[in-house]
Amino acid sequence: MRVAVIGTGHVGLVTCVTFSHIGHEVAGVDADSEKIAALQRGEAPFFEPGMQELLGEGIASGRLMFGINPADVLPGAEIVFICVGSGAPGGLGSSPGPQGPTLQRHASTLAAGGGAETVRVVGAFRLAS
């Protein structure tokens, strides 16, 4: 299955390496270009037991890739996981600030091709400022 993960923080990156480890093609997308560059080099940005090994395994196998442009990965995805801030003050889902993006959602997992009633994105998602 082709999996896309928006956000490569703790939840998103664990999701990426786990799905890759069990054999799926996974693309992780994040607005932080420095984090993406490190991930592309196989460098985990935080410690989680087994993370470094699974990250390296996924990249070496060709099943795991990372990028900053969702347009490169979303069209071919069979399922998309949205792993971004949940609305905590200052987080991605929080009230819009001078340069803060806003994402309003009714669920955190979007099945590609699923019905509009399943998940409805009602806000705007801006990956880079």
N, C-alpha and C positions, 0 to 999 in steps of 0.2 A: 504494500500500500504506500502511496505517496503522502507524506505528512508534512505540513508546514506549521511552524511554531512562531508566533509573533511574541517577541520578548525572550531574552536569553538570561534572565536573572536566575535566582535559585529554582523556581518552579519550571521555567521554560527550558533551562539547560538540562536539568534532570530529565525532563520529558524528551528532549532531543536525543540524549545519549541512550536512554532506555529503549525508545522505539527503534533506534538504529541498531542497538545490540541484539534485538530480537528479530532483525532482518528487514525492517522497513527502510525506505528511502526517506530521509528527513532533511528539511531545510529550515534552519533557524534564522530569523530576521530580527534585527535590533537597530535602533537609531544611533547607538553608540558605536561609531566607526572604529575607535581604538579597541573596544571590547571585541568587535567582530574580527579585527586584524589578529588579535591575540588568539581567539578561538580558531581561526584559520591556520594558525601556526601550531595548534594543538595544546594551547596553554589555557588551563581552566582558571577563571578569575576568582575562584573561592575554593575552599577545601570541602569536599564531600567524599566519604570513603568510596574508592573505586572510580571516582569521576575521571581522574587523569587517564587511567588505563582505558576506560570506555570511550572517552573522547578521542584518544589516539587511534583506537581500534576502528571507530566509526569513520574517521577521516581517511585512514589507510585503506579501508574497504571500499571507499567511494560512496558509501550509503549516507554519509553525513556531510553537509555543507552549510556554510553560513554566509549571510550577506546583509546589506542594508536596504535593499530595494525590494519591497514586497511584490512589485509587479513582475519580478523575475521568478518568483516561486508560487505565488497564489493561484495563477491560472491552471497549473497542472496538479494542484493538491486535491486529494480525495477527502481529506479532513484537515481542518485548521484549528489549532489550539491558540487561544488568545490568552497569553500569560503576562499580563501587564498589571500595573498598580490597581488596587481595588477601590480606590476612592479615598484613601487616607489623605489627610491634609498634605498638599504638595505632590501627591501621586498623580499618575497619568489619568485616573478617572475622576480627579477632583475638579472643583469649579475652575473655569478657565481664568488664568492670570494674564499678565501682559504678554508673556510668550509661552504660556503653558498650553499643551494640547488637551483636548477633551475627548473622552471616549465614553459614551453611554451605551450600556448593553444590558440585555435581559438574561444572558447566559454566558459562560466563559468558554464554551466549546461550540464551534460552528461546523456542522457537517456540510461539506461542499455539495451543492446541488440540492440541499435540503429545502424544505418549504419555508417561506418567509415567516410563517407563523411560529416556526421552531425557534428561530433567533432573529431579532430585528435590531440592527445597528441603527440607532437614531441620532447619533452624534457624528462628529468628524474626527478622524484619527490622523494626526499629523506626525509622521515619524521623525522629522528633523526640523529644527527651528531655523 
